[in-house]
């Protein structure tokens, strides 16, 4: 099973906190908590939860239904590359 990025980010935050507590990491070098605040982690998990909940329905849907459900919009010729 694939690990969510938020799991890895939380592990990094915890590891960094341990290193800071042990004085083995200079506080000026600590960045994980600033890069991945709890609000970002929670919002990312919420999006991934929704994606995982809707994923089984994709196997039953045709392309038009998938695109409609995903909120995908057609790009005009000026936006296509």
Secondary structure, 3 states (H helix, E strand, C coil): CCCCHHHHHHHHHHHHHHHHHCCCCCHHHCCHHHHCCHHHHHHHHHHHHHHHHHHHHHCCCCHHHHHHHHCCCCCCHHHCC
